[in-house]
Amino acid sequence: MHTEWNEKFGIDVLSVNRSERTEIPGIFTVDAAKDSLKFHAQINGYTATPLVRLTNFSKAVGVKDIFVKDESKRFWLNAFKGLGGSYAMFCILCEHMGQDPEKTDFSYFQAENVREKMKDVVFVTATDGNHGRGVSWAGGIFGCKVHVYMPAGSAETRAEAIRRVGPAEVTITGMNYDETVNYAKSMSEENGWYLIQDTAWEGYEKVPGWIIQGYLTMASETFKQLSDAGQMPTHVFLQAGVGAMAGGVLGYIASFMGDKKPVAVVAEPKSANCIYRSAHDGFSRSIEGNPVTIMAGLNCGTPCKLTWPVLRDYAEFYLSCPDYVAAEGMRQYASGKEGEKIISGESGAVTFGALNLILTRPELKEIKDVMGLNRDSVVLLFNTEGDTDPDGYRNVVDDGDYPLPAKE
């Protein structure tokens, strides 16, 4: 059973009530997160990213609390994606070397004789930007070669950022995201390279499972920090491209909180809303053509096979958002009232933009009420990237690109 509201201040909203839920996959649970956190904690420079409490903003919009996990501070990557790429690369290389990941430390791969063998290992991936940066960086810390392919329309600044953090050779293709993924897959098969892709399909599930498990370090840190703050969320907003992060984190939250799971809201670009369309129809659907959105990291056409069932069964609301929603989130984060400033890129800010509009726009009051957002609400957000496209960030935050529509 579902209810849909179209063009609520330009946002399409879908509410789905499902009586049956699939079991949360074991790789998305609290226990699985312990393995990835153990690995990440061994990397030089590891520290838990901040959980920012937006006290002043919360009071202004009439909710109890808003917490933002700020992944712009993750290592030196300006985004969370390195968590997944590095953990998956660790697991792949353990298999390559005949090691047990549960019994192998990161230090094993720093030994001179092992590093020498790593020089001949090659990884390949397709990316909108942040995943490729994470894989390039991981290739550097393990001493491997990396090839990264990007879809048509990718900003050269994002390609250069991938080259800057690691050894990757980067190529911007003339294809859309899904076609670029298929191309990376074909290159892995032709050359004997390891494909390290953050979406899953029939026959390719183990590696994306490890990637998603790596993301859970972010989730486990978050709930430790929330516990220290004496709060648990009543609502969580998660942004989605293929839905790997959103589904993995939602699975973790459902595993951690059980019957007290918060209301889950999934936000996507309107032009690339494959999760929204899939939730509407009840089965996985793909977006054709070459979608255009400023939310480059969410510009994906097909739901991840591993996480789609979790997003289908454990999310209550789905948002299909025009680009100005993300732009408004970027500006609101950057306004930094009384020390609460956060630098957030387009894909990182769409959830905050949507939340702000739902809480403040009269056109969205019905949605606010249906979601149960009120003075008792504690909202959790994930800022998944900083200013990964610096020019685009300045255009939106400083110059006002993608303004909100005029009031009616």
C-alpha positions in Angstrom: 0.0 0.0 0.0 1.4 3.4 -0.9 0.4 7.1 -0.9 2.0 9.6 -3.3 2.2 13.4 -3.2 3.4 15.0 -6.4 5.1 18.4 -6.8 5.0 19.5 -3.2 7.2 22.5 -3.7 8.8 20.5 -6.5 9.4 17.4 -4.4 7.6 14.1 -5.1 6.9 12.2 -1.9 6.1 8.5 -1.6 4.9 6.8 1.5 4.9 3.0 1.6 3.5 0.7 4.3 4.6 -2.9 3.9 3.4 -5.5 6.3 6.2 -8.0 5.7 10.0 -7.3 5.8 12.9 -9.3 4.7 15.5 -10.3 7.2 18.5 -7.9 7.5 21.5 -9.5 5.7 24.2 -10.5 8.1 26.8 -8.2 6.4 24.8 -5.1 7.4 24.5 -5.9 11.1 26.2 -4.6 14.3 28.5 -7.6 14.4 29.6 -7.1 10.8 30.4 -3.5 11.5 32.9 -4.5 14.2 35.1 -6.2 11.6 35.3 -3.1 9.3 35.9 -0.8 12.3 38.7 -3.0 13.5 40.4 -2.7 10.0 39.9 1.1 9.6 41.2 1.8 13.1 44.6 0.4 12.0 45.1 2.9 9.2 47.4 5.8 10.0 45.3 8.9 10.5 42.1 7.2 11.5 39.8 9.0 13.8 36.0 9.0 14.2 34.4 11.8 12.2 32.4 14.4 14.1 28.8 14.1 15.0 27.6 17.7 14.8 24.6 18.8 16.9 22.6 21.5 15.3 21.2 22.9 18.5 20.3 26.4 17.3 18.9 25.3 14.0 16.8 22.6 15.7 15.2 25.2 17.9 14.5 27.5 15.0 12.7 24.8 13.0 10.8 23.3 15.9 12.4 19.8 16.5 14.2 18.5 19.6 17.5 17.8 18.0 19.3 17.4 14.6 22.6 15.4 14.4 24.8 15.4 11.4 27.6 12.8 10.9 30.2 14.9 9.0 32.0 12.7 6.6 33.8 15.6 5.0 36.4 15.0 7.7 37.0 11.3 6.8 40.7 10.7 6.5 41.8 13.4 4.0 39.3 12.3 1.3 36.5 14.8 1.9 33.9 12.0 1.7 32.9 8.7 3.3 33.5 6.4 0.3 37.1 5.5 1.2 35.6 3.4 4.0 34.0 1.0 1.6 36.8 0.9 -1.0 39.6 0.3 1.5 37.8 -2.5 3.4 36.8 -4.3 0.2 40.4 -4.0 -1.2 41.7 -5.4 2.1 39.3 -8.4 1.8 40.2 -9.0 -1.8 43.9 -8.8 -1.2 43.6 -11.2 1.8 42.0 -13.7 -0.6 44.7 -13.0 -3.2 47.4 -13.7 -0.6 45.6 -16.7 1.0 45.0 -14.8 4.3 42.0 -14.8 6.6 40.6 -11.2 6.9 39.5 -11.9 10.4 43.0 -12.9 11.5 45.0 -10.5 9.3 46.0 -7.0 10.3 46.6 -4.1 8.0 50.3 -4.2 9.1 50.7 -7.5 7.1 50.4 -5.5 3.9 53.1 -3.0 4.9 55.8 -5.7 5.0 58.4 -5.2 2.3 58.0 -8.6 0.7 54.2 -8.3 0.6 54.3 -4.7 -0.8 56.5 -6.0 -3.6 53.8 -8.5 -4.6 51.1 -5.8 -4.4 52.7 -3.9 -7.3 51.3 -6.4 -9.8 47.7 -6.3 -8.5 45.4 -4.1 -10.5 41.9 -2.8 -9.5 39.3 -1.2 -11.8 36.1 0.7 -11.0 33.5 3.1 -12.4 32.5 6.1 -10.3 30.8 9.5 -10.2 33.6 10.7 -8.1 33.8 9.9 -4.4 34.0 6.1 -4.8 36.8 6.4 -7.3 38.7 8.7 -4.9 38.3 6.1 -2.2 39.6 3.3 -4.4 42.5 5.4 -5.7 43.5 6.2 -2.1 43.2 2.6 -1.0 45.3 1.5 -4.0 48.0 3.9 -2.6 47.9 2.6 0.9 48.2 -1.0 -0.3 50.6 -0.3 -3.2 48.4 -1.5 -6.0 47.5 -0.1 -9.5 44.1 1.4 -10.1 42.0 2.3 -13.2 39.0 4.5 -12.8 36.3 5.2 -15.4 33.9 8.1 -15.0 30.6 8.7 -16.8 30.0 11.5 -19.4 29.6 14.9 -17.8 31.9 14.2 -14.9 33.8 17.4 -13.8 37.5 17.3 -14.5 38.0 18.7 -11.0 36.6 15.4 -9.7 38.8 13.4 -12.0 41.9 15.3 -10.8 40.9 14.8 -7.2 40.9 11.0 -7.8 44.4 11.3 -9.3 45.6 13.5 -6.4 44.9 11.0 -3.6 46.4 7.9 -5.2 47.9 6.1 -8.2 44.7 5.8 -10.3 44.7 6.4 -14.0 41.4 8.2 -14.6 39.3 8.3 -17.8 36.1 10.2 -18.4 34.0 8.2 -20.8 31.2 9.2 -23.2 28.7 6.8 -21.5 26.2 7.1 -18.7 26.8 5.7 -15.2 25.4 2.2 -15.8 27.2 1.9 -19.2 30.4 3.0 -17.5 30.0 0.3 -14.9 29.6 -2.3 -17.6 32.7 -1.0 -19.3 34.7 -1.3 -16.1 33.4 -4.9 -15.8 34.5 -5.7 -19.3 37.9 -4.3 -18.7 38.3 -6.4 -15.6 37.4 -9.5 -17.5 39.7 -8.7 -20.5 42.7 -7.8 -18.4 42.4 -10.0 -15.3 41.9 -6.9 -13.1 39.9 -6.9 -9.8 36.6 -5.1 -10.3 35.8 -3.2 -7.1 32.3 -1.8 -7.7 29.9 -0.3 -5.2 26.8 -1.8 -6.7 25.7 -5.4 -7.0 24.1 -7.6 -9.7 23.5 -11.3 -10.2 26.8 -13.1 -9.8 28.6 -10.0 -8.4 27.7 -9.6 -4.8 30.7 -10.5 -2.6 32.8 -7.4 -3.3 29.9 -4.9 -3.1 29.0 -6.6 0.2 32.4 -5.9 1.6 32.2 -2.3 0.3 28.9 -1.8 2.1 30.3 -3.5 5.2 33.1 -0.9 5.1 30.5 1.9 5.2 29.2 0.5 8.5 32.2 2.0 10.3 30.5 5.3 9.8 27.3 3.9 11.3 28.9 2.3 14.3 30.8 5.5 15.1 27.5 7.4 14.8 25.6 5.3 17.3 28.4 5.3 19.8 28.4 9.1 19.6 24.6 9.3 19.9 24.8 7.1 22.9 27.4 9.4 24.5 25.0 12.3 23.8 22.2 10.5 25.5 20.0 10.5 22.3 18.6 8.1 19.8 17.0 9.2 16.5 13.3 9.2 15.8 13.9 10.0 12.1 16.8 9.3 9.8 17.2 10.9 6.3 19.5 9.0 3.9 20.6 10.0 0.4 20.7 7.3 -2.3 22.3 6.8 -5.7 22.4 3.0 -6.2 21.4 2.8 -2.5 24.5 0.9 -1.3 25.2 3.4 1.6 21.6 4.1 2.3 20.6 0.4 2.4 23.6 -0.7 4.4 23.3 2.0 7.0 19.5 1.5 7.2 20.2 -2.2 7.7 22.6 -1.4 10.5 20.1 0.9 12.2 17.3 -1.7 12.0 19.7 -4.3 13.5 20.9 -1.9 16.2 17.5 -0.4 17.2 15.1 -3.2 16.5 11.5 -2.3 17.2 12.6 1.3 18.0 13.9 1.8 14.5 13.4 5.5 13.4 11.3 6.6 10.6 13.5 6.3 7.5 13.4 8.7 4.6 15.3 8.1 1.4 16.2 11.2 -0.8 17.3 11.1 -4.5 17.7 13.5 -7.4 14.4 13.7 -9.4 16.2 13.0 -12.6 17.9 9.8 -11.3 15.3 8.4 -8.8 15.7 4.7 -9.4 14.9 3.9 -5.7 11.8 6.0 -5.7 10.5 4.4 -8.9 11.4 1.0 -7.6 9.6 1.6 -4.3 6.6 2.9 -6.2 6.3 -0.3 -8.3 7.5 -2.8 -5.7 10.4 -4.1 -7.9 13.8 -2.9 -9.0 13.7 -0.4 -11.8 16.4 1.3 -13.8 16.6 4.9 -15.2 17.4 5.0 -18.9 19.4 7.6 -20.8 21.8 10.2 -19.4 20.3 11.9 -16.3 21.6 15.4 -15.4 21.8 16.6 -11.8 24.2 18.6 -9.7 24.1 15.6 -7.3 26.9 13.7 -9.2 27.4 11.1 -6.5 23.7 10.2 -6.6 23.4 10.2 -10.4 22.9 6.4 -10.8 20.4 4.4 -12.7 19.9 1.0 -11.1 19.4 0.0 -7.5 22.1 -2.1 -5.8 20.8 -5.7 -5.7 22.1 -6.3 -2.2 20.5 -3.2 -0.6 17.3 -2.8 -2.6 15.3 -5.3 -0.4 16.3 -3.4 2.7 15.4 0.0 1.2 12.1 -1.5 0.0 11.1 -3.0 3.3 12.6 -0.7 6.0 12.1 2.8 4.6 8.8 4.6 5.2 9.3 7.5 2.8 11.0 8.3 -0.5 11.7 11.7 -1.8 12.4 12.7 -5.4 14.1 16.1 -5.2 14.9 18.8 -7.8 18.5 20.2 -7.7 17.5 23.3 -5.8 16.8 21.1 -2.7 20.4 20.0 -2.5 21.6 23.6 -3.2 19.4 24.9 -0.4 20.9 22.3 1.9 24.5 23.4 0.9 23.7 27.0 1.7 22.0 26.2 5.0 24.9 24.1 6.1 27.3 26.8 5.1 25.4 29.5 6.9 26.9 28.2 10.1 24.7 29.9 12.6 26.6 30.2 15.9 29.4 27.8 15.1 27.3 25.1 13.4 28.8 25.5 9.9 29.3 22.4 7.8 30.9 22.2 4.4 28.7 19.9 2.3 28.7 19.1 -1.4 25.6 18.5 -3.6 25.2 14.8 -2.7 25.8 15.4 0.9 23.3 18.2 1.4 20.1 17.0 -0.3 18.8 15.4 3.0 19.4 18.6 4.9 17.8 20.7 2.2 14.8 18.4 2.1 14.4 18.4 5.9 14.7 22.1 6.1 12.0 22.6 3.4 9.7 20.0 5.0 10.0 21.8 8.4 9.6 25.3 7.1 7.5 25.4 3.9 3.7 25.6 4.2 3.4 23.6 0.9 5.1 20.7 2.7 3.2 20.9 6.1 1.1 17.8 5.2 4.3 15.9 4.6 5.8 17.1 7.9 2.7 15.9 9.8 2.5 12.6 8.1 6.2 12.0 8.9 5.5 12.8 12.5 8.2 15.6 12.6 7.5 17.6 15.7 9.1 19.0 18.9 9.9 15.5 20.2 11.8 14.5 17.0 15.5 13.7 16.9 16.7 13.7 13.3 19.9 12.0 12.1 21.6 13.1 8.8 24.8 12.0 7.1 26.8 14.6 5.3 28.5 12.2 2.9 30.8 14.6 1.2 32.4 18.1 1.5 33.1 20.4 -1.4 34.3 17.6 -3.7 33.6 19.9 -6.7 35.0 23.2 -5.4 33.8 25.3 -8.4 30.3 23.9 -8.2 30.3 24.5 -4.4 31.2 28.2 -4.8 28.7 28.6 -7.6 25.9 27.4 -5.3 27.0 28.8 -1.9 28.6 32.1 -2.9 26.8 32.9 -6.2 23.4 31.4 -5.4 23.1 29.0 -8.3 19.9 26.8 -8.2 17.8 29.2 -6.0 14.5 28.1 -4.5 11.5 28.9 -6.6 9.8 32.2 -5.8 7.0 32.0 -3.2 3.5 31.6 -4.6 
